[in-house]
Amino acid sequence: MHWELIKLRRTRKINQKKMAELLGITVTTYSNKETGKTDFNLEEIFLIAKHFNKRIEEIFLPRNIRNTDI
């Protein structure tokens, strides 16, 4: 599950249909990606980050590895 994405989307009152439209995919496909059943591709990840004005890692990396030296 992409909890940070879900939280952002809900906080800004954006439904899955609007997110699917942004990405040019079906609502079912978006839902599967948001819940982790399938993966977002890089283009989708960049579009989502840009839409929310966030860095990719703020949305898609687990909190325990953000801003750490890799």
N, C-alpha and C positions, 0 to 999 in steps of 0.2 A: 504494500500500500504506500502511496505517496502522500503521507499525512500532511506534510508542509504545503503541498499543492492544494490538497483538499481544504485545508484551513484558509489559505489565501483566497481560494475561489469562493468559499462560503462567506468569509469576512467582507469581500467586495460584492457579495450578492450576485455572483455570476453562476448560472446553471451549467450543467454539462452540455446542453444543447449549444449554448453560446461558445463554449470552449471548442466543441467539435467543429462548429462553423469557422472559428478562427484558424483551426488546423486543416480544414478541408477534408474532414473525415466524418463518419457516421457517429451518432451518439453511442451506439453499442461499442464501436471500436474505441472511442474515447474512454468509455467506462472501463473497458477491459484494460486499457493502458493505465488509467488512474489507480485501479485496484491491483495492478501488478501482474495481471494474467498475461499481458503482452508488454513489450517494451516500447517506449517512445523512441523515435529515431532522432538523430542529432538536429535535424532541421526543426522538428517539433519542439525539442528541448530549448533551442535558441529562441523560437517564437514565443514560447511560454514565458521564458525569463524576460524577454523584451516587453511583453504585454504587461507583466507585473512590475517592471522596472527593478528587477532583482538580479543578482548574480546566479548563475546556474547552480553553483554549489549550495546556495542558500535554500534552494527548492529541492534539489535532487540528491544531495549527499546526506547521509545520516549525521545527526548532530555530533556524535562522538568522534567523527573524523574530519569535521570542518575546521579550517584554520589550523591544521596541525602540519608539521613537517612530514613529508612522505619520502 
